[in-house]
Amino acid sequence: MDFNLTTTDAERKFRFELGVFLDQELTTEICRQHSMDLGLGKEAREFALKLGKTGWLGRGWPERYGGSGGTVIDEYILVQEFARREAFVPNIVARFMCGPVMLRHGSEDMKSEFLPRIAGGEIEFSLGYTEPSSGSDLASMRMRAVDDGDSFVISGQKTFNTQSHFADYHWLAVRTDPDAPRHRGISLFVVDQRATGITISPIDTLGGERTNEVFYDEVRVPKTRLVGELNKGFYYMAEALGYERLMLFQSIRLVPSLNRIIAHTKVTSRGGDLLCNNPYVRRHLAQMATEIKVAQAMEDRAFALLKNGKPLDHEASLLKLFGSAMRQRFADHALDILGPTGRLENNASGDPLGGEIAKLAKMVVIDTIGGGTSEILKTVVATRGMGLPR
Ligand SMILES: Cc1cc2nc3c(=O)[nH]c(=O)nc-3n(C[C@H](O)[C@H](O)[C@H](O)COP(=O)(O)OP(=O)(O)OC[C@H]3O[C@@H](n4cnc5c(N)ncnc54)[C@H](O)[C@@H]3O)c2cc1C
């Protein structure tokens, strides 16, 4: 199942040492806190700090910003080794979406203030892009920041900001020039998520994950918290979305689940025969395994491009498009295999595999929406990838 891209001794050593650490430190409770997005409980917070102390969370970043050197392949190893164990890299928004953009475009002061704390596992960010009437078309966002001397004063509303109830900082995109062309009047800020004037209210989702509406009422944000240049925020946001699409879906995350389903078919009978002998079940399993391998090959290819210094451009969209739909098909195949009781969860009696597939089937609904819907990604692939007219 594992197409190992790692070629250098240093990368292999990193994978091994990280694996040993994770096998010792990752508990079921920490994995549960990661996957249920419960705001990171005490155990997961402590684990993040412990990982931060090893320097591995900042792997791939320069040492002066709290990193421990290494390559982009080390970053890939980091997400893969967590996914293989059904956990998530702690503070993943800060580490893989905001941090890389800050590293490329942030002021020296901003990099020194935030990157070491991200690499140390100390702080998490929440993405503040979507508004009630601005989702896919982010360039239409209306929330405003008004220049007021040393600060900007920000008012308006964001919605579906998933980590805001526990994040330390808001990675906020707002309009700073209402008269400029739509894409050129947006700026990105780092805002204290608990600043005076911010109200956060929950939105519960089908998948059990909490997301939030976030309201700003004349929130004062110092100019030092502007990311990069004024009015370039849309382009930085696009860059962060590229990282998000690349890092979010590690197909290896499904392998343990596939293995549990296979084991289940070997001990469970239906109609007088074991499920594993049923041609219908076998076809489903073969399809699931094939699609995981295809997604893994696509992930390896994307990282091979990066390693060779090539731009990713539409490749991250392609990966997210396939990976997200693949996870939904995986859940559908699994439900077909398990039969009607596969939909039972929450320890209902008779739920196969402890209700994990029923839960998965609800959690993957968001996959083809968040980080860019499949319809939008198909347009990106068609235009940027295939050169079709806009
Ligand atoms: C659980 C959850 C968590 C989220 N977390 C975050 C977060 O942390 N931070 C954040 O900023 N946002 C977050 N989002 C928001 C998410 O990114 C948006 O929901 C997504 O971008 C779609 O925007 P929308 O909901 O406004 O739908 P719309 O943009 O209104 O789209 C509605 C439908 O129309 C289709 N559509 C729209 N435009 C086109 C077009 N040009 N061509 C073809 N089809 C089109 C879409 O594909 C979709 O099917 C989250 C959303 C959810 C549901």
Ligand as a Chemical Component Dictionary entry (heavy atoms), coordinates in Angstrom:
data_LIG
# 
_chem_comp.id                   LIG 
_chem_comp.type                 NON-POLYMER 
_chem_comp.pdbx_formal_charge   0 
_chem_comp.three_letter_code    LIG 
# 
loop_
_chem_comp_atom.comp_id 
_chem_comp_atom.atom_id 
_chem_comp_atom.alt_atom_id 
_chem_comp_atom.type_symbol 
_chem_comp_atom.charge 
_chem_comp_atom.model_Cartn_x 
_chem_comp_atom.model_Cartn_y 
_chem_comp_atom.model_Cartn_z 
_chem_comp_atom.pdbx_ordinal 
LIG C1  C1  C 0 -18.280 21.813 7.642   1  
LIG C2  C2  C 0 -17.675 22.973 6.916   2  
LIG C3  C3  C 0 -16.471 23.527 7.362   3  
LIG C4  C4  C 0 -15.920 24.631 6.718   4  
LIG N1  N1  N 0 -14.780 25.224 7.226   5  
LIG C5  C5  C 0 -14.399 26.425 6.731   6  
LIG C6  C6  C 0 -13.356 27.177 7.375   7  
LIG O1  O1  O 0 -12.769 26.749 8.369   8  
LIG N2  N2  N 0 -13.066 28.415 6.911   9  
LIG C7  C7  C 0 -13.706 28.966 5.818   10 
LIG O2  O2  O 0 -13.406 30.085 5.445   11 
LIG N3  N3  N 0 -14.679 28.256 5.172   12 
LIG C8  C8  C 0 -15.034 27.015 5.598   13 
LIG N4  N4  N 0 -16.052 26.322 4.986   14 
LIG C9  C9  C 0 -16.730 26.926 3.855   15 
LIG C10 C10 C 0 -16.476 26.224 2.545   16 
LIG O3  O3  O 0 -15.187 26.480 2.076   17 
LIG C11 C11 C 0 -17.591 26.699 1.605   18 
LIG O4  O4  O 0 -18.795 26.101 2.074   19 
LIG C12 C12 C 0 -17.322 26.301 0.184   20 
LIG O5  O5  O 0 -16.253 27.031 -0.338  21 
LIG C13 C13 C 0 -18.576 26.549 -0.694  22 
LIG O6  O6  O 0 -19.083 27.818 -0.493  23 
LIG P1  P1  P 0 -20.651 28.025 -0.177  24 
LIG O7  O7  O 0 -21.002 27.135 0.958   25 
LIG O8  O8  O 0 -20.894 29.484 -0.021  26 
LIG O9  O9  O 0 -21.399 27.488 -1.457  27 
LIG P2  P2  P 0 -21.615 28.258 -2.834  28 
LIG O10 O10 O 0 -20.354 28.903 -3.274  29 
LIG O11 O11 O 0 -22.822 29.127 -2.698  30 
LIG O12 O12 O 0 -21.930 27.054 -3.797  31 
LIG C14 C14 C 0 -23.172 26.352 -3.783  32 
LIG C15 C15 C 0 -23.133 25.306 -4.889  33 
LIG O13 O13 O 0 -22.979 25.952 -6.160  34 
LIG C16 C16 C 0 -21.815 25.453 -6.830  35 
LIG N5  N5  N 0 -21.143 26.570 -7.534  36 
LIG C17 C17 C 0 -20.853 27.783 -7.038  37 
LIG N6  N6  N 0 -20.212 28.511 -7.970  38 
LIG C18 C18 C 0 -20.080 27.736 -9.073  39 
LIG C19 C19 C 0 -19.488 27.911 -10.359 40 
LIG N7  N7  N 0 -18.874 29.062 -10.680 41 
LIG N8  N8  N 0 -19.527 26.879 -11.230 42 
LIG C20 C20 C 0 -20.126 25.712 -10.896 43 
LIG N9  N9  N 0 -20.712 25.475 -9.694  44 
LIG C21 C21 C 0 -20.691 26.469 -8.791  45 
LIG C22 C22 C 0 -20.904 24.914 -5.736  46 
LIG O14 O14 O 0 -20.032 23.925 -6.235  47 
LIG C23 C23 C 0 -21.924 24.352 -4.752  48 
LIG O15 O15 O 0 -22.334 23.079 -5.152  49 
LIG C24 C24 C 0 -16.578 25.182 5.583   50 
LIG C25 C25 C 0 -17.784 24.595 5.106   51 
LIG C26 C26 C 0 -18.329 23.540 5.765   52 
LIG C27 C27 C 0 -19.627 22.971 5.240   53 
# 
loop_
_chem_comp_bond.comp_id 
_chem_comp_bond.atom_id_1 
_chem_comp_bond.atom_id_2 
_chem_comp_bond.value_order 
_chem_comp_bond.pdbx_ordinal 
LIG C1  C2  SING 1  
LIG C2  C3  SING 2  
LIG C2  C26 DOUB 3  
LIG C3  C4  DOUB 4  
LIG C4  N1  SING 5  
LIG C4  C24 SING 6  
LIG N1  C5  DOUB 7  
LIG C5  C6  SING 8  
LIG C5  C8  SING 9  
LIG C6  O1  DOUB 10 
LIG C6  N2  SING 11 
LIG N2  C7  SING 12 
LIG C7  O2  DOUB 13 
LIG C7  N3  SING 14 
LIG N3  C8  DOUB 15 
LIG C8  N4  SING 16 
LIG N4  C9  SING 17 
LIG N4  C24 SING 18 
LIG C9  C10 SING 19 
LIG C10 O3  SING 20 
LIG C10 C11 SING 21 
LIG C11 O4  SING 22 
LIG C11 C12 SING 23 
LIG C12 O5  SING 24 
LIG C12 C13 SING 25 
LIG C13 O6  SING 26 
LIG O6  P1  SING 27 
LIG P1  O7  DOUB 28 
LIG P1  O8  SING 29 
LIG P1  O9  SING 30 
LIG O9  P2  SING 31 
LIG P2  O10 DOUB 32 
LIG P2  O11 SING 33 
LIG P2  O12 SING 34 
LIG O12 C14 SING 35 
LIG C14 C15 SING 36 
LIG C15 O13 SING 37 
LIG C15 C23 SING 38 
LIG O13 C16 SING 39 
LIG C16 N5  SING 40 
LIG C16 C22 SING 41 
LIG N5  C17 SING 42 
LIG N5  C21 SING 43 
LIG C17 N6  DOUB 44 
LIG N6  C18 SING 45 
LIG C18 C19 SING 46 
LIG C18 C21 DOUB 47 
LIG C19 N7  SING 48 
LIG C19 N8  DOUB 49 
LIG N8  C20 SING 50 
LIG C20 N9  DOUB 51 
LIG N9  C21 SING 52 
LIG C22 O14 SING 53 
LIG C22 C23 SING 54 
LIG C23 O15 SING 55 
LIG C24 C25 DOUB 56 
LIG C25 C26 SING 57 
LIG C26 C27 SING 58 
# 
